[in-house]
Each structure stands twice: as structure tokens, then as C-alpha cells.
Amino acid sequence: QVQLLEFGGGLVQAGGSLRLSCQASGGFVKLYTMGWFRQAPGKEREFVAYVSRISDSITYADSVKGRFTISRDNAKNMLNLQMNSLKPEDTAVYYCAARTSDRGSSNFANGAAYNSWGQGTQVTVSS
């Protein structure tokens, strides 16, 4: 089972930037569909972005499109999320996820499609 460890979260002012990273071990990010999700206090977990295993196609949630960029660093076996023009509503715990099996949902924007998760990293955007 692949293990995932997120880092890079923190406190930033609105309009600022952060770069989240997810270090994988026990598996290779280049072999999996990888996603980022987030969960704000009192809210359900929501999709942020994914990069698919086949063709590396990328999809973003409408709320982050044009501001966030997901990427793989195969040499470092990491998944990254560059977040620019941050807004207070981006405040959440951000989770990295890997789809290491074809079981489960095939909708990659659905958390049920992923079977490995990191512990999350807190992002707080102040107004």
C-alpha cells in the first residue's frame, strides 16, 4: 500500500501563494491517478484537482480553475499543488490521494475513487 505524506501548508494572506507537496512511499505517483481534496470545518470533503494515470489528463474544480496547478514530480515521487491568488474560502485541510486500484468509483473527482490518503495539511488564508 502506498503511503502519502503532505506538507507545505500554512497561514497566508489573501492573494498570496502556497505550494503543497505530497511525498509517496511504497509506490510510484507516475503509476496512479492522483488527486487533491480539501475539507473545511463543518463542510464535506470536496474535490480540488486530479491528474490521471492514463495520458496525464488534468481536471480542476471550478472554484480553483486558473489559480491552482497540479503536477507530478516523478523524479522525486511527489505530487504538487501550486496555489496562487488564495482566498479565505480556500481555508481547509488539504489531502493527497492515490488511486492504486481500479476498484471503486471511476469518477476521479469523487473521493471514493481513491484508496490511499495522506493525513492532510492545514491551509489557512486570512482576509
C-alpha positions as CSV (number, residue, x, y, z in Angstrom):
1,Q,0.0,0.0,0.0
2,V,1.4,3.4,-0.9
3,Q,1.9,5.9,1.9
4,L,1.3,9.6,1.3
5,L,2.6,12.5,3.4
6,E,1.5,16.0,2.6
7,F,3.5,19.1,3.6
8,G,3.7,22.8,2.7
9,G,0.5,24.1,4.4
10,G,0.5,27.2,6.5
11,L,-1.0,30.6,7.1
12,V,-1.1,33.1,4.2
13,Q,-2.8,36.4,3.5
14,A,-5.5,36.6,0.8
15,G,-3.9,37.0,-2.6
16,G,-0.8,35.0,-1.6
17,S,0.5,31.7,-2.7
18,L,1.4,28.3,-1.2
19,R,2.9,25.2,-2.7
20,L,1.7,21.9,-1.3
21,S,3.6,18.7,-1.8
22,C,2.7,15.0,-1.3
23,Q,5.6,12.6,-0.8
24,A,4.8,9.0,-1.8
25,S,6.5,5.9,-0.5
26,G,5.8,2.2,-1.2
27,G,4.6,3.1,-4.7
28,F,5.1,5.5,-7.6
29,V,2.9,8.5,-8.3
30,K,3.6,8.1,-12.0
31,L,1.7,4.8,-12.0
32,Y,-1.5,6.2,-10.3
33,T,-4.3,8.6,-10.8
34,M,-3.5,11.2,-8.1
35,G,-5.8,13.8,-6.6
36,W,-6.1,16.7,-4.2
37,F,-9.1,17.1,-2.0
38,R,-9.9,19.5,0.8
39,Q,-12.2,19.7,3.8
40,A,-13.2,23.0,5.5
41,P,-14.5,23.0,9.1
42,G,-18.1,21.9,9.2
43,K,-18.1,21.0,5.5
44,E,-17.8,17.8,3.5
45,R,-14.7,16.9,1.7
46,E,-14.5,18.4,-1.8
47,F,-12.6,17.7,-4.9
48,V,-9.8,20.1,-5.9
49,A,-7.8,18.6,-8.8
50,Y,-6.6,15.3,-10.2
51,V,-4.1,14.1,-12.8
52,S,-5.0,10.8,-14.4
53,R,-2.7,7.8,-14.8
54,I,-3.5,7.5,-18.5
55,S,-2.5,10.4,-20.6
56,D,-1.8,12.6,-17.6
57,S,-5.1,14.5,-18.2
58,I,-5.8,17.1,-15.6
59,T,-9.1,18.3,-14.2
60,Y,-9.8,21.1,-11.7
61,A,-12.7,22.1,-9.6
62,D,-14.4,25.2,-11.0
63,S,-13.6,27.0,-7.7
64,V,-9.8,26.7,-8.2
65,K,-9.5,26.7,-12.0
66,G,-7.0,29.3,-13.2
67,R,-5.5,29.7,-9.7
68,F,-4.2,26.2,-8.8
69,T,-1.9,23.9,-10.7
70,I,-1.5,20.2,-10.0
71,S,1.7,18.4,-11.2
72,R,3.7,15.3,-10.7
73,D,7.4,15.2,-10.0
74,N,8.3,11.7,-11.0
75,A,12.0,12.1,-10.1
76,K,11.1,12.9,-6.5
77,N,8.0,10.7,-6.5
78,M,5.8,13.6,-5.4
79,L,2.6,15.2,-6.3
80,N,2.4,19.0,-6.0
81,L,-0.3,21.7,-5.9
82,Q,0.7,25.2,-6.6
83,M,-1.9,27.6,-5.2
84,N,-2.0,31.2,-6.3
85,S,-4.4,34.1,-5.6
86,L,-5.6,32.4,-2.5
87,K,-8.9,33.3,-1.0
88,P,-10.3,32.9,2.6
89,E,-12.7,30.3,1.2
90,D,-9.7,28.2,0.3
91,T,-9.1,27.6,4.0
92,A,-9.2,23.9,4.6
93,V,-7.3,20.7,5.4
94,Y,-5.8,19.5,2.1
95,Y,-5.4,15.8,1.4
96,C,-3.4,14.0,-1.2
97,A,-5.0,10.8,-2.6
98,A,-3.9,7.9,-4.8
99,R,-5.9,5.5,-6.9
100,T,-3.8,2.3,-6.7
101,S,-6.7,0.0,-7.7
102,D,-9.3,0.1,-10.4
103,R,-12.0,-0.8,-7.8
104,G,-14.3,1.9,-6.6
105,S,-15.8,4.8,-8.4
106,S,-14.3,5.7,-11.8
107,N,-15.3,9.3,-11.3
108,F,-11.9,10.7,-10.4
109,A,-13.5,13.8,-8.9
110,N,-15.1,11.6,-6.3
111,G,-13.1,10.6,-3.2
112,A,-14.5,7.1,-3.5
113,A,-12.2,6.6,-6.5
114,Y,-9.1,6.7,-4.3
115,N,-7.9,4.1,-1.8
116,S,-4.9,5.7,-0.3
117,W,-4.9,9.0,1.6
118,G,-2.5,11.2,3.4
119,Q,-3.1,12.7,6.8
120,G,-3.7,16.2,5.4
121,T,-2.0,19.6,5.8
122,Q,-3.8,22.7,7.0
123,V,-4.1,25.8,4.8
124,T,-5.4,29.0,6.3
125,V,-6.0,32.1,4.3
126,S,-6.6,35.3,6.2
127,S,-8.6,38.2,4.8
